[in-house]
Amino acid sequence: MKHGPNALIDENLPVVVIATRDETDPASMTRYEKTISNMQEVAARDGIVIAIVTEGDKLAKPIATHVIEISRAPELLTPIIEIVPLQLLAYHIAVRRGCDVDQPRNLAKSVTVE
């Protein structure tokens, strides 16, 4: 996160962060550490951090405003587990905003019924 995105962060902007890790994979741990650094930048600007973390996480939890924990899994399976809370989060945000989640706008333009 550099320049433009950082300038947008304030106390009203929620930032969703996927901060999961596979402790057996060094590349995964490197990405995790960089993600923690980005979370610290958001928190320093009083942003709201919604973090999806691996269960037992000790670094991301204290930084995040809200935490969603997922089970530990190998790096290649983690996206399958992460998508469920992300979809539920998107659904509940849309409902709270008053969006009709059962009939999205412009659906007829992209889906044809025969």
Secondary structure, 3 states (H helix, E strand, C coil): CCHHHHHHCCCCCEEEEEECCCCCCHHHHHHHHHHHHHHHHHHHCCCEEEEEEECCCCCHHHHCCEEEEECCCCCCCHHHHHHHHHHHHHHHHHHHCCCCCCCCCCHHHHCCCC
